[in-house]
Amino acid sequence: MFKREKRVYLQFTDDEYRLIRKCLMDWRNKLTAQGRSAEPVNELLAKLMAC
């Protein structure tokens, strides 16, 4: 982990990346099923997939 321009960058293994992505997608699905906004989770997923 290192800091640059007030941001923290983490390096994940492929397995860690897949697990984080799965957890975020599950969280998004639960929020959507409850009729709640999943926009913050969608933003996190977009950032994760951009890396």
N, C-alpha and C positions, 0 to 999 in steps of 0.2 A: 504494500500500500504506500502511496506517496501523494503529496499534496502539490497542487499546481493551480494557481489563480483561484484560490479559495474553493476549490473542488477536490474531492477525494476520489481517486481512481483505484479501483480494485481489479485484481486479475483473478479470474476464476478458471478452474479446470473445466473441461467439457461436461463432466458429470455434474459439477456444481451449477454450471450455467443451465443445463437441462432441468435440474431440480428447482432452481429459482423460477425459471420460466413456467414450469408446471404449477408451482404454488401460486404464482400470480394469476395464471389463467383460471385455476380453481377458485381463487378469491373473487375474480371478476365474474365468473359464472354464478357464484353464490349471491353476490350483490345484485346481479341482474335478475335472478330468480326471485329475490325479495322485493323487486321493484325499486331498488335504490340505484343511485348513479355510480357507475363504474369508471367514470372519467379519470379520476386520479390513478387508478390501476392501469387503465389504458395508456396513460402518459408514461408510467414506469415501464410497461411492456415495450412501448415505442423506443424509449431510451436504451433499454437492454438490447433490443434487436438491432439498434443502430451501431452498437459496438462491434 
